Amino acid sequence: MEAQVAMGPCRTRATSGGSAMGGVLALATAAGVVPTRHTPPVRAAARARGAAKPRLRLTRRGRVVVFAFFLLLAAAAVTVAASASRAADRSGPATTTVVERGDTLWSIADRHHLSGDRLAVIEEIRRLNSLDDYTVYAGQELRLPG
C-alpha cells in the first residue's frame, strides 16, 4: 500500500511496508531540511580552524606561458606609451609671427600658407597661444602650427 505525499512542488512516495525512517528522510530531504551530502568530521573541523587552501602549482610550461603573457603585456604598454609621447612631441623649431595692424587669425593663416582646413588651423593657433577668443592685437607674437 503506497500513499502519495505532496509538499510544495516536490512529490515523494512513502511506503507503509518499508522503513519508516527512509520515508521521513525522503520527506525531509525534499523539504530541504536534511543535507543531501555528508561532510566527514575531519574536513569540517579543518574548515572550522580556517586551514589554508593548497597553493596553486604550475608546471614549467605553465610558468613559461605566464611569463610570456606578462612580457607581452609589458611590451604593449611600452608601445602605447611611446607612440602617445611621440604624437605630442613636435620636432623642429616653432614658427612664429608678429601680428600687424588689421590682421585676423584668418589672414595670418592665409599669409603663412598653413595647410589644412582653415577653421582647424585657426583653432590650433588659438590652442598653441592659449587664446580665449579670436581677438589678436598689433605687435602680439603668435606661435604657428608646423
C-alpha positions as CSV (number, residue, x, y, z in Angstrom):
1,M,0.0,0.0,0.0
2,E,1.5,3.3,-1.1
3,A,0.5,6.8,-0.1
4,Q,1.3,9.9,-2.1
5,V,2.5,12.9,-0.1
6,A,2.7,16.4,-1.7
7,M,4.9,19.0,-0.2
8,G,5.0,22.2,-2.4
9,P,6.2,21.5,-5.9
10,C,8.0,18.2,-4.9
11,R,6.2,14.9,-4.5
12,T,7.6,11.8,-2.8
13,R,6.1,8.4,-2.1
14,A,6.2,6.9,1.4
15,T,5.7,3.2,1.7
16,S,4.0,1.7,4.7
17,G,5.6,-1.7,4.4
18,G,9.3,-0.5,4.4
19,S,11.4,1.5,6.8
20,A,9.5,4.4,8.4
21,M,12.9,6.2,8.7
22,G,13.5,6.1,5.0
23,G,10.2,7.8,4.2
24,V,10.8,10.6,6.8
25,L,14.3,11.1,5.5
26,A,13.0,11.4,1.9
27,L,10.4,13.9,3.0
28,A,12.9,15.9,5.0
29,T,15.3,15.9,2.1
30,A,12.6,17.0,-0.3
31,A,11.8,19.9,2.0
32,G,15.4,20.9,2.2
33,V,15.8,20.2,5.9
34,V,18.3,17.4,5.8
35,P,21.6,17.9,3.9
36,T,21.9,15.6,0.9
37,R,25.7,15.1,1.3
38,H,27.5,14.2,4.5
39,T,30.7,16.1,5.2
40,P,33.4,14.0,7.0
41,P,34.1,15.3,10.5
42,V,37.8,15.8,9.8
43,R,37.1,18.2,6.8
44,A,34.5,20.1,8.8
45,A,37.0,20.5,11.7
46,A,39.7,21.7,9.2
47,R,37.3,24.3,7.7
48,A,36.3,25.5,11.2
49,R,40.0,26.1,12.1
50,G,40.5,28.0,8.8
51,A,43.0,25.7,7.3
52,A,44.9,27.2,4.4
53,K,43.9,26.2,0.9
54,P,46.5,24.3,-1.2
55,R,48.8,26.7,-3.2
56,L,48.5,26.9,-7.0
57,R,51.3,24.9,-8.5
58,L,52.4,25.5,-12.1
59,T,54.4,23.2,-14.3
60,R,57.5,24.5,-16.1
61,R,55.4,25.0,-19.2
62,G,52.8,26.9,-17.2
63,R,55.4,29.2,-15.7
64,V,56.8,29.9,-19.2
65,V,53.3,30.8,-20.5
66,V,52.6,33.1,-17.6
67,F,56.0,34.8,-18.0
68,A,55.4,35.2,-21.8
69,F,52.0,36.7,-21.1
70,F,53.3,39.3,-18.7
71,L,56.2,40.1,-21.0
72,L,53.8,40.7,-23.9
73,L,51.6,42.8,-21.7
74,A,54.6,45.0,-20.7
75,A,55.7,45.4,-24.3
76,A,52.2,46.5,-25.3
77,A,52.1,49.1,-22.5
78,V,55.5,50.5,-23.5
79,T,54.5,50.7,-27.2
80,V,51.3,52.6,-26.4
81,A,53.2,55.0,-24.1
82,A,55.9,55.6,-26.6
83,S,53.5,56.3,-29.5
84,A,51.5,58.7,-27.4
85,S,54.6,60.7,-26.4
86,R,55.8,60.9,-30.0
87,A,52.4,62.1,-31.2
88,A,52.5,65.0,-28.7
89,D,56.1,65.9,-29.5
90,R,56.6,68.2,-32.4
91,S,60.1,68.2,-34.0
92,G,61.8,71.4,-35.2
93,P,61.6,75.0,-34.0
94,A,58.1,76.5,-33.7
95,T,57.2,79.1,-36.4
96,T,56.3,82.5,-35.0
97,T,54.8,85.6,-36.5
98,V,54.1,89.1,-35.2
99,V,50.6,90.4,-35.7
100,E,50.4,93.5,-37.9
101,R,47.7,96.2,-37.8
102,G,44.4,94.9,-39.2
103,D,45.4,91.2,-39.0
104,T,43.0,88.5,-38.1
105,L,43.6,84.9,-37.3
106,W,42.2,84.1,-40.7
107,S,44.5,86.5,-42.6
108,I,47.5,85.1,-40.6
109,A,46.6,81.5,-41.7
110,D,46.3,82.7,-45.3
111,R,49.5,84.7,-45.3
112,H,51.6,81.8,-44.0
113,H,50.0,79.2,-46.3
114,L,49.1,76.9,-43.5
115,S,47.8,73.7,-44.9
116,G,44.5,72.0,-43.9
117,D,41.1,73.2,-43.0
118,R,41.2,76.9,-42.2
119,L,38.9,76.6,-39.2
120,A,41.1,73.8,-37.8
121,V,44.2,75.8,-38.3
122,I,42.7,78.8,-36.5
123,E,41.7,76.6,-33.6
124,E,45.3,75.2,-33.5
125,I,46.7,78.7,-33.4
126,R,44.4,79.6,-30.5
127,R,45.4,76.4,-28.6
128,L,49.1,77.0,-29.2
129,N,48.9,80.6,-27.9
130,S,46.3,80.0,-25.1
131,L,43.9,82.5,-26.7
132,D,40.4,82.6,-25.1
133,D,38.8,84.3,-28.1
134,Y,39.6,85.3,-31.7
135,T,41.0,88.7,-30.9
136,V,44.6,89.5,-31.7
137,Y,46.5,92.7,-31.2
138,A,49.1,94.5,-33.3
139,G,52.6,93.6,-32.0
140,Q,51.5,90.4,-30.5
141,E,53.8,87.4,-31.2
142,L,51.9,84.2,-32.2
143,R,53.2,80.6,-32.5
144,L,52.0,78.9,-35.6
145,P,51.4,75.2,-36.2
146,G,54.2,73.4,-38.1
